[in-house]
């Protein structure tokens, strides 16, 4: 199962623009270290606040690769939350979608008591993407994405949690009967080696 999860995130990461992800690394190393987890959390918050910073691309690639490689953090991500990617694929849709993986992992590290709460993890990841999207719009107003605007509106109305639950159930059903036209990623496992 672990090998399959690494393969799926590799495919999703390549689709989302992270060409350097290697699935094989997950089998070559041990669990994440406290220093790595602290770095990942710091990067996650930095990327939420400054997704277009000079070092953002390198930081994003490091944390996605790290999640792929470590055996003790798994983030299950359904990209249905984002609807169709903007066409053309301009703007910063890749950065916004990848932020969900990164923010989800950071949430699990910061809240080890919630590592089995898929709803809380997905909601935290999506909120990280929304935060990054809003930060991007401050610098690049041309990067507006209709689906992200809907998610911001849901957050404002207090209906985002319900949307996350409905979408998670839809993804779970589709995982039972995979649709080749739908992109999903199972991006990795947070378990025993979390800080207390």
CORWO-V676651 format. One line per field, one symbol per residue. burial: b if it has 16 or more other ideal C-beta (glycine too) atoms within 10 Angstrom, else e. A space follows every 10 residues. Layout:
# CORWO-V676651
burial = ???
This chain:
# CORWO-V676651
burial = eeeebbebbb ebbeebebee bebeebeeee ebeeebbebb bebbbbbbeb bbeeebeebb bbbbbbbbbb bebbbbbbbe bbeebbeeee bbbbbbbbbb bbbbbbbbbe eeeebeeeeb bbbbbbbbbb bbbebbbeee eebebebbee bbebbeeeeb eebbeebbee beeeeeeeee eebbbbbbbb eebbee
